Each structure stands twice: as C-alpha cells, then as structure tokens.
Amino acid sequence: MRAVEFTINVETGEFTMLVEGIAGPACEEVAKLVKDMAGEPARDQATGEYQLRPRVRIRAEKRLHARRG
C-alpha cells in the first residue's frame, strides 16, 4: 500500500515524514512534492524499500529470414 505519513511534534516542532510502498526514484519524486509543500524534515534517510529497483528483463532475439526465390 502506498502512503505518506507526516508527523509534527507539537512540543519541538520537529517534522518527520515516511514514504511507504514506493520504491526507487519514484519515492524521491513523492518526497520532493511533500518537502515543497511542508518544508524539510528533521532528517532524511532512505529505507530499504528505497533501495529496491524495478527488475527489467531484456531479451534479444536474432531472427533469420530465409529468402524465397
């Protein structure tokens, strides 16, 4: 499930944010939007989920076409 959790400590004013369910560079895009709206969080740390990268499987196939004469 995708979610962005904000916490503002009412005593200290510390702002924290957690982005869940969005892996890799897309997470950075979401975090930037939140930072633009709410300001910089007290700390910025990548989670293990951020380290995930979509798996791309590349398959190349060479086809020979017979000429008909």
N, C-alpha and C positions, 0 to 999 in steps of 0.2 A: 504494500500500500504506500502510495506517495503522500508525504506530509512534510510540512514545515512547522516546527514548534518554536515559538518565541517565549522567552522568559525575561521579565524585567523585575529585578529585585527592588521592592519599594523602599527599602532602607538605604541601600547603597547606590541605586540607580543603574546597577550593572545589567547590561543587556546580553543575553546569550541566545543562540539560535542553533537548531538542529534540523538538518535536511535529511529525510529518510526516504528510501525507495527510489532514489535517482542516482544512478551510477555514473562515474567518469565526468567528462567535461560538461555534460548537461547539468550536473549538480552545481558547477561553478556559475552557470548562467542564472539558475534559480537564486543562488546565494547573492549574486550581484544585484538582482532585482530587489531582494529584501534589503540589502545594505543601502541601496539608493533611496528606499522608502523610509527605513527605520534607523539608519546610521550604522556605524561599525560596531560589531560585537566586541565584548571584552577580550575574547581570544578567538582565534581562527585555527581550527585543526581538522585535517582530513581524517575521515573514518575509514575503516576497512572497506566499506561499501564504495567509497570514492575510488579506491584502487582498482575496482572491477572495470574491465573494459569489455565491450561487446565482442563476441567472437565472430570473426569474419573468416569464412572458409572460401578460399579461392580455388577454383577448379578450372584448369585449362585443358582443352581437348583439341587434338590435332586431327582434322578430318581430311582424308584424301578423297578427292573426287575423280572417278575414272572418266576418261573422255570416251564418248561414244562416236564412232566414226563411220 
